[in-house]
Amino acid sequence: MRERLQHYINGQWVNSEGGTRHEVINPATEEACCAITLGTQADVDKAVAAATAAFKTFSKTTREERLALMDRIIAEYKKRVPDLAAAMAEEMGAPVSFASTAQVGAGIGGFLGTIAALKNFNFLEDNGAFKVAYEPIGVVGMITPWNWPLNQIALKVAPAIAAGNTMILKPSEECPTNAAIFAEILDAAGVPPGVFNLVQGDGAGVGTAISSHPGIDMVSFTGSTRAGILVAKAAADTVKRVHQELGGKSPNLVLPDADFAAHLPSTASGPLVNSGQSCISPTRILVPRERADEAAAFVSAMYSATTVGDPMEEGGHIGPVVNKAQFDKIRGLIQSAIDEGAKLETGGPDLPANVNRGYYIKPTVFSGVTPDMRIAQEEIFGPVATIMAYDSLDHAIEIANDTVYGLSACITGDPAQAAAIVPELRAGAVAINNWGPTPGAPFGGYKQSGNGREGGLYGLKDFMEMKSISGLPA
């Protein structure tokens, strides 16, 4: 079992002040694979002091200096791809083939999108009677999740660097090693001491300390809506900027005459990717009532053909879900759908036949799901899809919007027909015949899916302050 017991503060690996040991459980074996130290308020105070001091100089660096720094980060990042992939496979269950491509690649994509935005960013806009300056916001606290860990780290760290901010990162204690390797990458790339600081910890400890800290000017959080509410409440007394990407319950609205063979695999596969552990997973597949049986058969064939297996082995299988709490929650939702009268087409709550331990969920499909069922309202975060029937497009739109979330949506079918529906969907992103985010596009949601945006130009602006200036000489 490896040990990563130190924090990275002010350019040095340092011991915690009063922290406690925490063991990370491998979800495939249910055995401990790594130990970290859960940090304390004192650790956060030390990191904030380092970031505050570093901000005085880093905030004055030029565009060219920040671009060169991010180029060096990408170069160092690429050297550590095998290490990053192995850590994610072991700690959160993403199969190593998927981890080394999609998971690691998402992190690189976050930097590339920010670099493209920074190259042409206008730091001073001329509006005639006044000018608008975009300036660094200060010290940014970052709290990131376990499901796409490097993606979410990069979507916060890259714009913070590009804007001239300094930062403290608290990654998920469920999957911490990739963040420690990321700190080593930034150190090797020559990020100045204090600009980036890593404090390992849990939400109740380090997360609360970051959210409430008077020396932190902004907190950027990605995670559940439940935890996001706690972050916002903790941040309220210091009136810092609260930037959040929270839960989702995305619909996949299948048009009446959609060609299933041509388009449905690319959207219905969404809940299988990363074992369904994606906030934009389009788990609610909305189909015309007269085609509901056809859709159930089509999707069930896809899911029953999907294999599960050891995340440390190469291949196209899916791995376990991250931990026992998620495992029990998903199985509970599957059982609730059975109890509430949905038809189980494939899968179910039992372990797959080829494993005898680990937090593996069978790829599962339900038909006959109605909007009042728990499985239609609660975020599943597992490889589970629900087929829901609609009677008209207006009815489909009503079902699609019948959720407290509004992170994303997808539409399956003719793009020309889909274009008329896009304005009706209350979601921060709508994808036609695909379900994933577009690189560089703003990512974030409506309603209880959060505040603010990440990615590219719009993410960069969210990590900056706007200053209006009048009275300047012509």
Sequence and secondary structure as in RCSB ss.txt:
>XXXX:A:sequence
MRERLQHYINGQWVNSEGGTRHEVINPATEEACCAITLGTQADVDKAVAAATAAFKTFSKTTREERLALMDRIIA
EYKKRVPDLAAAMAEEMGAPVSFASTAQVGAGIGGFLGTIAALKNFNFLEDNGAFKVAYEPIGVVGMITPWNWPL
NQIALKVAPAIAAGNTMILKPSEECPTNAAIFAEILDAAGVPPGVFNLVQGDGAGVGTAISSHPGIDMVSFTGST
RAGILVAKAAADTVKRVHQELGGKSPNLVLPDADFAAHLPSTASGPLVNSGQSCISPTRILVPRERADEAAAFVS
AMYSATTVGDPMEEGGHIGPVVNKAQFDKIRGLIQSAIDEGAKLETGGPDLPANVNRGYYIKPTVFSGVTPDMRI
AQEEIFGPVATIMAYDSLDHAIEIANDTVYGLSACITGDPAQAAAIVPELRAGAVAINNWGPTPGAPFGGYKQSG
NGREGGLYGLKDFMEMKSISGLPA
>XXXX:A:secstr
 EEE  EEETTEEE  SS EEEEEEETTTTEEEEEEEE  HHHHHHHHHHHHHHHHHHTT  HHHHHHHHHHHHH
HHHHTHHHHHHHHHHHH   HHHIIIIIHHHHHHHHHHHHHHHHT  SEEE SSEEEEEEE  EEEEE  SSSHH
HHHHHHHHHHHHHT EEEEE  TTS HHHHHHHHHHHHTT  TTTEEE    IIIIIHHHHH TT SEEEEES H
HHHHHHHHHHHTTT EEEEE     EEEE TT  HHHHHHHHHTGGGGGGG  TT   EEEEEGGGHHHHHHHHH
HHHHT  B  TTS SS B   S HHHHHHHHHHHHHHHHTT EEEE  SS  TT SSSS    EEEES  TTSHH
HHS   SSEEEEEEESSHHHHHHHHT SSEES EEEES HHHHHHHGGGS SS EEES  S  TTS B  EETTE
ES BSHHHHHHHTEEEEEEE    
